[in-house]
Amino acid sequence: MGTAQKFANIFEKNNSLLCIGLDPEIAKFPKSLLSKSNAIFSFNKAIIDATYTLTATYKPNIAFYEAYGLDGLKQLKLTMLYLQDKYPEIPVILDAKRGDIGNTAKMYAKSIYEYWGADAATVFPYLGYDAVEPFLEYKDKLTILLLKTSNPNSKQFQDLMINKEPFYYAMAKKIAAWKKQNLGVFVGATYPKDLTRIRKLFPRAIMLSAGIGAQDASVKEAVRAGVDSRGRNIVFNASRSILYASSGADFARKAQDEAEKLRDLFNKYRK
C-alpha cells in the first residue's frame, strides 16, 4: 500500500490531524526508564501504545537519535520496526531534512526509504529538481518538501523578494508545475496566510505543519488555512507538549491525554 493511501485510510480511521514527533531527550525521561538498556525505545514504545488511536502519523526526527550515537540509531531502528510490525496502518515520516545532489541524494533516499523503511521523508528543495528526483523515484512513498519553516527567522531568506514574490512562494510555484503525485509540502503553522497561499497551489497534496504547542501558533487559523476541501490532508506536529506532559511514571497516560486534547482541538476547526 502506498503512503498516500495509508494517509487516506488513517484520516478516516482515527479522525485526526495530529502528527506526534518522536523526539527523545533522555534527560527528560522518567527516572524509572533510565536504568533500562534501551531507554529510548522503551519510552517511544510506551508513547506509541498510548496514542496510536489518536494520531494520523508519527514523525521521528533523526537528530534526536544521532545525538546518542550508534546506540541512539539502533533504538531508532527498533522504533521503526515496532511501528511497521505493530501498527503498519499508521504512516511514519522520518524527519531527516535531507538536501544534496547526485549520488548523495540517491543514497539518502535509499537510506530513508529502504533501510529505515519510512513512508515519508522531509527534504530541502533548494538545490533544484535533480536533488529531489531520487526521492520522487520511490513512487509509493511521500517526499515532503520544506517550503516555509516555522521558526521566527525563516523570513530572513525564505521571504526575500524574487520578481515581486517571496522566494518561498516563487519556489512553490515551480514545484507545483512538476505535477508530482507523491510530493507533499511543509509550511509552518506560525504563518497561516502562507499556509493558505500554498494550499491553493497544492489543493490535494498532503501537507506537514508545525509550530502549534511550544511555538504557540493560532490553531484555528492554521487548521482552516491548511485543510483541503474535505477537511483533511494536513498534519500538525506536536512533540514536547505530548512526550513530556509528565516526567513521572504516568508519562504515557499524560501523553495520551495531551494527544487527545490536541486531536479534538484540531477537529473543532476542520470545517
PAKOL-508168 format. One line per field, with one value per residue: residue in one letter; z negated, y negated, x negated of N, C-alpha, C in turn. Coordinates in nm, 2 decimals, decimal comma. Example, Ala and Ser with C-alpha at 12.3 -4.5 7.8 and 13.67 -1.06 7.14 Angstrom:
// residues 2
residuo <- c(a:s)
nz <- c(-0,78:-0,71)
ny <- c(0,57:0,22)
nx <- c(-1,32:-1,28)
caz <- c(-0,78:-0,71)
cay <- c(0,45:0,11)
cax <- c(-1,23:-1,37)
cz <- c(-0,78:-0,79)
cy <- c(0,33:0,00)
cx <- c(-1,32:-1,29)
***
This chain:
// residues 271
residuo <- c(m:g:t:a:q:k:f:a:n:i:f:e:k:n:n:s:l:l:c:i:g:l:d:p:e:i:a:k:f:p:k:s:l:l:s:k:s:n:a:i:f:s:f:n:k:a:i:i:d:a:t:y:t:l:t:a:t:y:k:p:n:i:a:f:y:e:a:y:g:l:d:g:l:k:q:l:k:l:t:m:l:y:l:q:d:k:y:p:e:i:p:v:i:l:d:a:k:r:g:d:i:g:n:t:a:k:m:y:a:k:s:i:y:e:y:w:g:a:d:a:a:t:v:f:p:y:l:g:y:d:a:v:e:p:f:l:e:y:k:d:k:l:t:i:l:l:l:k:t:s:n:p:n:s:k:q:f:q:d:l:m:i:n:k:e:p:f:y:y:a:m:a:k:k:i:a:a:w:k:k:q:n:l:g:v:f:v:g:a:t:y:p:k:d:l:t:r:i:r:k:l:f:p:r:a:i:m:l:s:a:g:i:g:a:q:d:a:s:v:k:e:a:v:r:a:g:v:d:s:r:g:r:n:i:v:f:n:a:s:r:s:i:l:y:a:s:s:g:a:d:f:a:r:k:a:q:d:e:a:e:k:l:r:d:l:f:n:k:y:r:k)
nz <- c(0,00:0,09:-0,04:-0,03:-0,02:-0,27:-0,44:-0,36:-0,46:-0,73:-0,81:-0,79:-0,97:-1,23:-1,25:-1,27:-1,28:-1,38:-1,42:-1,58:-1,71:-1,75:-1,94:-2,13:-2,44:-2,66:-2,91:-3,00:-3,05:-3,25:-3,57:-3,61:-3,37:-3,31:-3,39:-3,21:-2,94:-2,67:-2,68:-2,52:-2,32:-2,48:-2,59:-2,36:-2,27:-2,48:-2,45:-2,19:-2,21:-2,38:-2,23:-1,97:-1,86:-1,83:-1,66:-1,33:-1,22:-1,29:-1,37:-1,38:-1,45:-1,31:-1,42:-1,70:-1,76:-1,64:-1,81:-2,02:-1,93:-1,80:-1,95:-1,98:-1,72:-1,68:-1,84:-1,72:-1,49:-1,62:-1,70:-1,45:-1,34:-1,52:-1,49:-1,22:-1,24:-1,45:-1,42:-1,13:-0,98:-1,03:-0,89:-0,88:-0,91:-0,84:-0,98:-0,84:-0,69:-0,44:-0,18:0,10:0,38:0,68:0,66:0,39:0,30:0,40:0,24:-0,01:0,02:0,06:-0,19:-0,37:-0,27:-0,21:-0,40:-0,66:-0,62:-0,61:-0,55:-0,45:-0,39:-0,49:-0,29:-0,17:0,09:0,22:0,38:0,63:0,89:0,97:0,73:0,58:0,72:0,69:0,46:0,53:0,71:0,57:0,59:0,44:0,20:-0,01:0,05:-0,13:-0,09:-0,21:-0,24:-0,37:-0,67:-1,03:-1,21:-1,38:-1,23:-0,97:-0,78:-0,70:-0,47:-0,33:-0,27:-0,10:0,17:0,49:0,81:0,73:0,56:0,26:0,20:0,11:0,21:0,49:0,54:0,46:0,66:0,89:0,81:0,79:1,06:1,14:1,10:0,95:0,81:0,57:0,39:0,11:-0,10:-0,33:-0,55:-0,79:-1,08:-1,21:-1,03:-0,90:-0,68:-0,48:-0,47:-0,36:-0,10:0,01:-0,01:0,19:0,42:0,40:0,40:0,33:0,21:-0,05:-0,34:-0,58:-0,89:-1,15:-1,48:-1,64:-1,97:-2,15:-2,00:-1,99:-1,78:-1,62:-1,65:-1,53:-1,30:-1,16:-1,11:-0,96:-0,74:-0,64:-0,58:-0,33:-0,08:-0,19:-0,45:-0,53:-0,48:-0,59:-0,85:-1,18:-1,36:-1,69:-1,96:-2,21:-2,39:-2,41:-2,45:-2,69:-2,88:-3,13:-3,38:-3,53:-3,64:-3,52:-3,26:-3,00:-3,01:-3,05:-2,82:-2,64:-2,72:-2,65:-2,37:-2,29:-2,36:-2,18:-1,93:-1,94:-1,95:-1,70:-1,54:-1,59:-1,44:-1,17:-0,97)
ny <- c(0,12:-0,22:-0,53:-0,76:-0,64:-0,51:-0,74:-0,84:-0,64:-0,64:-0,89:-0,86:-0,65:-0,72:-0,98:-1,22:-1,50:-1,50:-1,49:-1,31:-1,39:-1,20:-1,26:-1,20:-1,29:-1,21:-1,32:-1,42:-1,20:-0,99:-0,88:-0,61:-0,49:-0,52:-0,32:-0,12:0,08:0,02:-0,25:-0,47:-0,34:-0,21:-0,42:-0,54:-0,33:-0,31:-0,56:-0,54:-0,31:-0,43:-0,62:-0,55:-0,54:-0,80:-0,96:-1,07:-1,02:-0,93:-1,09:-1,06:-1,25:-1,24:-1,36:-1,35:-1,10:-1,05:-1,21:-1,05:-0,87:-0,56:-0,39:-0,53:-0,54:-0,27:-0,23:-0,39:-0,23:-0,01:-0,13:-0,20:0,05:0,16:0,00:0,06:0,33:0,36:0,15:0,11:-0,03:-0,30:-0,58:-0,66:-0,93:-1,01:-1,24:-1,39:-1,59:-1,62:-1,72:-1,73:-1,66:-1,46:-1,14:-1,14:-1,24:-1,03:-0,81:-0,90:-0,89:-0,62:-0,52:-0,63:-0,53:-0,26:-0,13:-0,24:-0,23:-0,41:-0,58:-0,83:-1,13:-1,42:-1,68:-1,93:-2,15:-2,33:-2,29:-2,22:-2,04:-1,81:-1,73:-1,64:-1,45:-1,18:-1,09:-1,12:-0,92:-0,69:-0,58:-0,50:-0,62:-0,92:-1,23:-1,50:-1,84:-2,11:-2,42:-2,66:-2,74:-2,71:-2,86:-3,17:-3,33:-3,25:-3,42:-3,56:-3,46:-3,31:-3,48:-3,66:-3,89:-3,79:-3,88:-4,03:-3,86:-3,65:-3,45:-3,18:-3,13:-3,17:-2,96:-2,75:-2,77:-2,68:-2,42:-2,31:-2,30:-2,08:-1,87:-1,63:-1,34:-1,21:-1,39:-1,59:-1,89:-2,12:-2,37:-2,61:-2,63:-2,87:-3,06:-3,13:-3,27:-3,21:-2,94:-2,93:-3,03:-2,84:-2,61:-2,66:-2,64:-2,37:-2,19:-1,93:-1,80:-1,63:-1,79:-1,89:-2,04:-2,26:-2,41:-2,46:-2,45:-2,43:-2,65:-2,81:-2,88:-3,01:-2,80:-2,77:-2,94:-2,82:-2,56:-2,59:-2,72:-2,53:-2,28:-2,06:-2,06:-1,87:-1,88:-1,76:-1,61:-1,75:-1,75:-1,83:-1,88:-1,78:-1,77:-1,80:-1,89:-1,67:-1,44:-1,50:-1,56:-1,47:-1,40:-1,18:-0,85:-0,82:-0,91:-0,81:-0,79:-1,06:-1,17:-1,05:-1,18:-1,45:-1,42:-1,35:-1,58:-1,77:-1,65:-1,67:-1,95:-2,03:-1,91:-2,05:-2,28:-2,20:-2,23)
nx <- c(-0,08:-0,06:-0,20:-0,03:0,23:0,22:0,23:0,48:0,65:0,59:0,67:0,94:0,99:0,88:0,96:0,81:0,58:0,34:-0,01:-0,26:-0,56:-0,84:-1,07:-1,32:-1,46:-1,68:-1,74:-1,50:-1,34:-1,13:-1,26:-1,24:-1,28:-1,55:-1,73:-1,70:-1,82:-1,75:-1,64:-1,54:-1,39:-1,21:-1,08:-0,97:-0,80:-0,61:-0,48:-0,38:-0,21:-0,02:0,10:0,18:0,43:0,50:0,36:0,25:0,01:-0,33:-0,64:-0,96:-1,24:-1,55:-1,78:-1,76:-1,82:-2,07:-2,22:-2,27:-2,46:-2,57:-2,41:-2,18:-2,08:-2,04:-1,82:-1,64:-1,60:-1,48:-1,25:-1,13:-1,09:-0,92:-0,69:-0,63:-0,57:-0,37:-0,18:-0,12:0,06:0,03:-0,12:-0,47:-0,67:-1,00:-1,19:-1,43:-1,54:-1,68:-1,91:-2,08:-2,30:-2,30:-2,46:-2,47:-2,22:-2,07:-2,16:-2,08:-1,80:-1,77:-1,86:-1,66:-1,42:-1,45:-1,64:-1,56:-1,29:-1,09:-0,77:-0,75:-0,95:-1,14:-1,26:-1,49:-1,42:-1,58:-1,81:-1,72:-1,54:-1,68:-1,80:-1,59:-1,47:-1,57:-1,44:-1,17:-1,15:-1,08:-0,79:-0,57:-0,61:-0,62:-0,74:-0,83:-0,85:-1,03:-0,90:-0,83:-0,94:-0,88:-1,01:-1,11:-1,30:-1,28:-1,20:-1,42:-1,55:-1,37:-1,16:-1,27:-1,24:-1,16:-1,12:-0,90:-0,77:-0,77:-1,05:-1,00:-0,75:-0,77:-0,94:-0,77:-0,57:-0,71:-0,76:-0,50:-0,44:-0,58:-0,40:-0,38:-0,26:-0,34:-0,43:-0,47:-0,42:-0,58:-0,47:-0,50:-0,29:-0,29:-0,26:0,01:0,13:-0,05:-0,02:0,24:0,19:0,02:0,17:0,36:0,20:0,14:0,38:0,46:0,25:0,07:0,00:-0,25:-0,28:-0,40:-0,46:-0,25:-0,16:-0,45:-0,54:-0,32:-0,13:0,17:0,43:0,69:0,67:0,46:0,55:0,78:0,66:0,50:0,63:0,76:1,03:1,19:1,15:0,91:0,58:0,37:0,12:0,05:-0,24:-0,32:-0,54:-0,71:-0,51:-0,35:-0,51:-0,65:-0,45:-0,43:-0,67:-0,68:-0,60:-0,36:-0,38:-0,31:-0,03:0,04:-0,06:0,11:0,35:0,28:0,24:0,50:0,64:0,53:0,59:0,87:0,90:0,79:0,98:1,20:1,19:1,19:1,38)
caz <- c(0,00:0,09:-0,15:-0,01:-0,06:-0,41:-0,50:-0,34:-0,55:-0,87:-0,83:-0,81:-1,08:-1,35:-1,25:-1,34:-1,20:-1,47:-1,40:-1,70:-1,69:-1,85:-1,96:-2,26:-2,52:-2,78:-3,04:-3,03:-3,07:-3,39:-3,63:-3,61:-3,24:-3,29:-3,41:-3,10:-2,84:-2,56:-2,74:-2,42:-2,26:-2,58:-2,60:-2,24:-2,27:-2,57:-2,39:-2,07:-2,26:-2,44:-2,14:-1,83:-1,81:-1,83:-1,57:-1,19:-1,18:-1,38:-1,30:-1,44:-1,39:-1,32:-1,50:-1,84:-1,77:-1,61:-1,92:-2,12:-1,86:-1,74:-2,03:-1,95:-1,59:-1,70:-1,90:-1,61:-1,41:-1,69:-1,69:-1,32:-1,32:-1,61:-1,42:-1,10:-1,28:-1,54:-1,37:-0,99:-0,91:-1,06:-0,82:-0,96:-0,85:-0,90:-0,96:-0,82:-0,62:-0,35:-0,07:0,16:0,52:0,75:0,59:0,24:0,28:0,42:0,12:-0,12:0,05:0,04:-0,33:-0,43:-0,22:-0,21:-0,53:-0,77:-0,59:-0,63:-0,45:-0,40:-0,43:-0,47:-0,20:-0,12:0,24:0,27:0,48:0,76:0,92:0,97:0,60:0,53:0,81:0,64:0,36:0,60:0,79:0,49:0,63:0,33:0,08:-0,01:0,02:-0,18:-0,06:-0,31:-0,16:-0,46:-0,80:-1,13:-1,30:-1,36:-1,14:-0,84:-0,69:-0,65:-0,34:-0,26:-0,23:-0,01:0,29:0,63:0,91:0,65:0,48:0,17:0,26:0,08:0,30:0,62:0,54:0,45:0,79:0,98:0,76:0,83:1,20:1,16:1,11:0,90:0,71:0,45:0,33:0,01:-0,13:-0,47:-0,58:-0,94:-1,13:-1,26:-0,92:-0,84:-0,55:-0,38:-0,45:-0,27:0,03:0,05:0,01:0,32:0,52:0,39:0,34:0,29:0,15:-0,19:-0,40:-0,71:-0,95:-1,29:-1,54:-1,74:-2,10:-2,20:-1,93:-2,01:-1,67:-1,63:-1,60:-1,44:-1,17:-1,10:-1,07:-0,85:-0,63:-0,58:-0,54:-0,19:-0,06:-0,27:-0,59:-0,56:-0,41:-0,66:-0,98:-1,26:-1,45:-1,83:-2,01:-2,35:-2,47:-2,43:-2,51:-2,83:-2,96:-3,27:-3,40:-3,63:-3,59:-3,44:-3,14:-2,88:-3,02:-3,04:-2,68:-2,58:-2,75:-2,57:-2,23:-2,27:-2,36:-2,06:-1,82:-1,95:-1,92:-1,56:-1,47:-1,62:-1,33:-1,04:-0,87)
cay <- c(0,00:-0,34:-0,62:-0,84:-0,56:-0,50:-0,86:-0,85:-0,54:-0,67:-1,01:-0,81:-0,56:-0,79:-1,11:-1,30:-1,57:-1,51:-1,42:-1,30:-1,38:-1,11:-1,33:-1,17:-1,36:-1,12:-1,40:-1,45:-1,08:-0,94:-0,81:-0,46:-0,43:-0,54:-0,20:-0,02:0,08:-0,05:-0,35:-0,55:-0,26:-0,18:-0,55:-0,56:-0,23:-0,35:-0,67:-0,49:-0,23:-0,51:-0,73:-0,51:-0,57:-0,94:-1,03:-1,03:-0,98:-0,95:-1,16:-1,06:-1,34:-1,16:-1,43:-1,32:-0,97:-1,07:-1,27:-0,95:-0,79:-0,43:-0,33:-0,60:-0,50:-0,13:-0,24:-0,44:-0,12:0,07:-0,20:-0,19:0,19:0,18:-0,06:0,14:0,46:0,35:0,05:0,08:-0,12:-0,44:-0,62:-0,72:-1,03:-1,02:-1,38:-1,39:-1,72:-1,60:-1,82:-1,72:-1,64:-1,34:-1,01:-1,16:-1,24:-0,89:-0,73:-0,95:-0,84:-0,47:-0,50:-0,66:-0,45:-0,12:-0,08:-0,28:-0,18:-0,52:-0,61:-0,97:-1,19:-1,57:-1,71:-2,06:-2,15:-2,45:-2,26:-2,20:-1,92:-1,69:-1,69:-1,59:-1,34:-1,04:-1,06:-1,10:-0,79:-0,59:-0,62:-0,46:-0,70:-1,06:-1,32:-1,63:-1,94:-2,22:-2,55:-2,78:-2,68:-2,77:-2,94:-3,32:-3,38:-3,19:-3,53:-3,62:-3,42:-3,25:-3,59:-3,75:-3,91:-3,75:-3,93:-4,08:-3,75:-3,59:-3,34:-3,05:-3,12:-3,15:-2,82:-2,66:-2,76:-2,59:-2,28:-2,27:-2,28:-1,95:-1,79:-1,50:-1,30:-1,16:-1,50:-1,67:-2,01:-2,17:-2,51:-2,63:-2,68:-3,00:-3,15:-3,08:-3,33:-3,14:-2,81:-2,95:-3,05:-2,72:-2,52:-2,69:-2,58:-2,23:-2,17:-1,79:-1,74:-1,61:-1,89:-1,88:-2,17:-2,26:-2,54:-2,46:-2,40:-2,50:-2,77:-2,88:-2,93:-3,01:-2,67:-2,80:-3,00:-2,72:-2,44:-2,64:-2,76:-2,42:-2,16:-2,06:-2,08:-1,77:-1,89:-1,66:-1,62:-1,82:-1,70:-1,93:-1,81:-1,82:-1,68:-1,82:-1,90:-1,53:-1,35:-1,54:-1,61:-1,43:-1,34:-1,07:-0,71:-0,83:-0,99:-0,76:-0,83:-1,20:-1,19:-1,02:-1,29:-1,57:-1,39:-1,35:-1,72:-1,83:-1,59:-1,73:-2,09:-2,04:-1,87:-2,16:-2,38:-2,14:-2,27)
cax <- c(0,00:-0,14:-0,18:0,09:0,34:0,21:0,28:0,63:0,71:0,58:0,75:1,07:0,99:0,85:1,03:0,71:0,48:0,22:-0,14:-0,33:-0,70:-0,91:-1,20:-1,35:-1,56:-1,69:-1,74:-1,36:-1,27:-1,11:-1,37:-1,21:-1,33:-1,69:-1,81:-1,67:-1,92:-1,70:-1,55:-1,48:-1,29:-1,11:-1,00:-0,89:-0,70:-0,50:-0,41:-0,31:-0,10:0,08:0,15:0,19:0,57:0,53:0,27:0,25:-0,13:-0,44:-0,75:-1,08:-1,34:-1,67:-1,88:-1,74:-1,88:-2,21:-2,28:-2,32:-2,55:-2,52:-2,31:-2,06:-2,04:-1,99:-1,69:-1,55:-1,57:-1,39:-1,12:-1,07:-1,05:-0,80:-0,57:-0,60:-0,51:-0,25:-0,09:-0,15:0,16:0,00:-0,24:-0,58:-0,76:-1,13:-1,23:-1,58:-1,57:-1,80:-1,93:-2,21:-2,29:-2,36:-2,46:-2,45:-2,07:-2,02:-2,19:-1,99:-1,67:-1,78:-1,87:-1,54:-1,30:-1,48:-1,69:-1,48:-1,16:-0,99:-0,67:-0,77:-1,08:-1,15:-1,37:-1,50:-1,42:-1,65:-1,91:-1,66:-1,47:-1,77:-1,83:-1,47:-1,42:-1,59:-1,33:-1,04:-1,15:-1,01:-0,66:-0,48:-0,65:-0,58:-0,86:-0,77:-0,95:-1,02:-0,88:-0,82:-0,96:-0,80:-1,10:-1,09:-1,40:-1,26:-1,18:-1,54:-1,58:-1,25:-1,07:-1,34:-1,16:-1,20:-1,02:-0,78:-0,71:-0,86:-1,13:-0,94:-0,63:-0,82:-0,99:-0,65:-0,50:-0,79:-0,74:-0,37:-0,44:-0,63:-0,28:-0,42:-0,16:-0,39:-0,50:-0,40:-0,49:-0,58:-0,46:-0,48:-0,16:-0,31:-0,23:0,14:0,15:-0,13:0,05:0,35:0,14:-0,04:0,28:0,42:0,11:0,14:0,51:0,48:0,13:0,06:-0,09:-0,30:-0,30:-0,45:-0,46:-0,14:-0,21:-0,56:-0,56:-0,20:-0,05:0,31:0,48:0,80:0,62:0,37:0,62:0,87:0,58:0,42:0,70:0,81:1,17:1,26:1,10:0,81:0,46:0,26:0,10:-0,02:-0,33:-0,35:-0,64:-0,74:-0,39:-0,29:-0,61:-0,69:-0,34:-0,46:-0,81:-0,66:-0,56:-0,23:-0,41:-0,23:0,11:0,05:-0,08:0,24:0,44:0,25:0,27:0,65:0,68:0,49:0,67:1,00:0,89:0,78:1,10:1,30:1,18:1,16:1,48)
cz <- c(0,00:-0,02:-0,14:-0,05:-0,21:-0,49:-0,48:-0,44:-0,69:-0,91:-0,86:-0,94:-1,22:-1,36:-1,32:-1,24:-1,28:-1,42:-1,53:-1,67:-1,79:-1,86:-2,10:-2,32:-2,65:-2,91:-3,09:-3,06:-3,22:-3,44:-3,62:-3,48:-3,23:-3,31:-3,30:-3,00:-2,71:-2,60:-2,63:-2,35:-2,36:-2,60:-2,48:-2,23:-2,36:-2,51:-2,27:-2,12:-2,32:-2,35:-2,00:-1,77:-1,79:-1,73:-1,42:-1,14:-1,29:-1,30:-1,38:-1,37:-1,42:-1,41:-1,65:-1,86:-1,74:-1,73:-2,02:-2,05:-1,81:-1,82:-2,00:-1,82:-1,60:-1,75:-1,81:-1,53:-1,49:-1,69:-1,56:-1,29:-1,40:-1,54:-1,30:-1,13:-1,35:-1,48:-1,22:-0,92:-0,93:-0,98:-0,91:-0,87:-0,92:-0,87:-0,96:-0,75:-0,53:-0,24:-0,01:0,31:0,56:0,67:0,45:0,22:0,30:0,30:0,00:-0,10:0,02:-0,11:-0,40:-0,40:-0,23:-0,35:-0,64:-0,75:-0,62:-0,52:-0,38:-0,46:-0,41:-0,39:-0,17:0,03:0,30:0,37:0,62:0,78:0,91:0,83:0,53:0,60:0,75:0,53:0,43:0,68:0,71:0,50:0,52:0,20:0,10:-0,04:-0,01:-0,17:-0,15:-0,23:-0,25:-0,60:-0,91:-1,23:-1,28:-1,25:-1,00:-0,74:-0,63:-0,51:-0,26:-0,21:-0,14:0,12:0,41:0,73:0,84:0,58:0,38:0,23:0,23:0,18:0,44:0,64:0,54:0,59:0,89:0,94:0,80:0,98:1,23:1,17:1,06:0,79:0,58:0,38:0,23:-0,02:-0,28:-0,47:-0,73:-0,98:-1,19:-1,15:-0,84:-0,70:-0,44:-0,36:-0,35:-0,12:0,09:0,08:0,15:0,43:0,52:0,32:0,28:0,22:0,00:-0,24:-0,54:-0,77:-1,10:-1,35:-1,64:-1,86:-2,15:-2,13:-1,92:-1,89:-1,70:-1,57:-1,50:-1,30:-1,10:-1,04:-0,95:-0,72:-0,56:-0,53:-0,39:-0,19:-0,15:-0,42:-0,63:-0,49:-0,46:-0,80:-1,05:-1,37:-1,59:-1,89:-2,17:-2,44:-2,50:-2,50:-2,66:-2,90:-3,10:-3,27:-3,50:-3,56:-3,51:-3,31:-3,02:-2,89:-3,00:-2,89:-2,60:-2,60:-2,66:-2,42:-2,20:-2,27:-2,24:-1,94:-1,82:-1,91:-1,77:-1,49:-1,49:-1,50:-1,19:-0,93:-0,90)
cy <- c(-0,13:-0,44:-0,71:-0,77:-0,53:-0,62:-0,87:-0,75:-0,58:-0,80:-0,96:-0,73:-0,63:-0,93:-1,21:-1,37:-1,58:-1,43:-1,42:-1,29:-1,30:-1,16:-1,31:-1,25:-1,29:-1,20:-1,43:-1,32:-1,06:-0,86:-0,66:-0,40:-0,44:-0,42:-0,10:-0,03:0,01:-0,16:-0,43:-0,46:-0,23:-0,30:-0,56:-0,45:-0,26:-0,46:-0,62:-0,41:-0,31:-0,60:-0,68:-0,53:-0,71:-1,02:-0,98:-0,98:-1,00:-1,01:-1,16:-1,16:-1,27:-1,23:-1,38:-1,17:-0,97:-1,12:-1,17:-0,84:-0,66:-0,37:-0,40:-0,56:-0,35:-0,14:-0,31:-0,32:-0,03:0,00:-0,19:-0,05:0,22:0,12:0,02:0,27:0,45:0,26:0,01:-0,01:-0,27:-0,48:-0,68:-0,81:-1,03:-1,16:-1,40:-1,52:-1,71:-1,70:-1,81:-1,68:-1,50:-1,22:-1,03:-1,16:-1,10:-0,80:-0,77:-0,89:-0,68:-0,44:-0,52:-0,56:-0,30:-0,07:-0,12:-0,24:-0,29:-0,53:-0,74:-1,03:-1,34:-1,60:-1,86:-2,07:-2,26:-2,42:-2,23:-2,06:-1,79:-1,64:-1,62:-1,46:-1,20:-1,00:-1,04:-0,97:-0,67:-0,63:-0,60:-0,54:-0,84:-1,14:-1,46:-1,74:-2,06:-2,35:-2,67:-2,72:-2,77:-2,86:-3,09:-3,38:-3,32:-3,30:-3,58:-3,59:-3,37:-3,36:-3,69:-3,77:-3,87:-3,79:-3,96:-3,97:-3,70:-3,47:-3,20:-3,03:-3,10:-3,01:-2,72:-2,65:-2,67:-2,44:-2,23:-2,24:-2,14:-1,84:-1,64:-1,46:-1,25:-1,27:-1,57:-1,80:-2,05:-2,32:-2,52:-2,68:-2,82:-3,11:-3,11:-3,14:-3,26:-3,00:-2,82:-2,96:-2,92:-2,61:-2,54:-2,64:-2,43:-2,18:-2,03:-1,73:-1,73:-1,71:-1,85:-2,02:-2,15:-2,40:-2,56:-2,39:-2,48:-2,64:-2,86:-2,95:-2,93:-2,88:-2,69:-2,84:-2,89:-2,61:-2,48:-2,68:-2,63:-2,30:-2,17:-2,07:-1,98:-1,78:-1,80:-1,70:-1,72:-1,75:-1,80:-1,85:-1,87:-1,72:-1,69:-1,82:-1,77:-1,45:-1,38:-1,61:-1,58:-1,38:-1,22:-0,94:-0,71:-0,90:-0,94:-0,80:-0,98:-1,24:-1,16:-1,13:-1,42:-1,54:-1,40:-1,50:-1,79:-1,78:-1,66:-1,88:-2,11:-2,01:-1,98:-2,26:-2,33:-2,19:-2,40)
cx <- c(-0,09:-0,11:-0,06:0,22:0,34:0,27:0,43:0,70:0,70:0,65:0,90:1,08:0,98:0,91:0,94:0,62:0,35:0,11:-0,22:-0,48:-0,77:-1,05:-1,25:-1,47:-1,57:-1,68:-1,60:-1,28:-1,24:-1,23:-1,36:-1,27:-1,48:-1,78:-1,79:-1,78:-1,88:-1,60:-1,48:-1,36:-1,18:-1,02:-0,91:-0,77:-0,58:-0,42:-0,33:-0,19:0,01:0,15:0,19:0,33:0,60:0,45:0,29:0,11:-0,22:-0,56:-0,87:-1,18:-1,48:-1,78:-1,87:-1,79:-2,03:-2,28:-2,33:-2,40:-2,49:-2,41:-2,17:-2,00:-1,98:-1,85:-1,59:-1,51:-1,46:-1,25:-1,05:-1,02:-0,92:-0,67:-0,53:-0,53:-0,38:-0,14:-0,12:-0,06:0,13:-0,12:-0,34:-0,66:-0,89:-1,18:-1,38:-1,63:-1,69:-1,80:-2,06:-2,19:-2,34:-2,35:-2,43:-2,30:-2,02:-2,05:-2,11:-1,85:-1,67:-1,78:-1,73:-1,43:-1,33:-1,53:-1,60:-1,33:-1,05:-0,89:-0,69:-0,90:-1,06:-1,27:-1,37:-1,51:-1,51:-1,76:-1,85:-1,61:-1,56:-1,81:-1,71:-1,43:-1,45:-1,49:-1,20:-1,04:-1,09:-0,86:-0,56:-0,51:-0,60:-0,70:-0,80:-0,88:-0,92:-1,01:-0,89:-0,83:-0,90:-0,88:-1,09:-1,18:-1,38:-1,25:-1,31:-1,58:-1,46:-1,16:-1,15:-1,25:-1,23:-1,09:-0,89:-0,71:-0,81:-0,93:-1,06:-0,82:-0,67:-0,87:-0,87:-0,58:-0,58:-0,77:-0,61:-0,36:-0,50:-0,52:-0,32:-0,32:-0,21:-0,48:-0,41:-0,48:-0,48:-0,57:-0,43:-0,34:-0,17:-0,28:-0,10:0,17:0,07:-0,08:0,16:0,30:0,09:0,07:0,35:0,33:0,12:0,27:0,53:0,36:0,14:-0,04:-0,13:-0,32:-0,35:-0,44:-0,34:-0,20:-0,33:-0,58:-0,43:-0,14:0,10:0,37:0,59:0,76:0,55:0,45:0,71:0,79:0,52:0,50:0,74:0,96:1,25:1,22:0,99:0,67:0,36:0,25:0,01:-0,11:-0,32:-0,44:-0,65:-0,62:-0,33:-0,39:-0,64:-0,58:-0,35:-0,60:-0,80:-0,63:-0,44:-0,25:-0,33:-0,09:0,13:0,02:0,04:0,34:0,41:0,27:0,42:0,70:0,65:0,57:0,81:1,00:0,87:0,91:1,21:1,30:1,16:1,26:1,54)
***
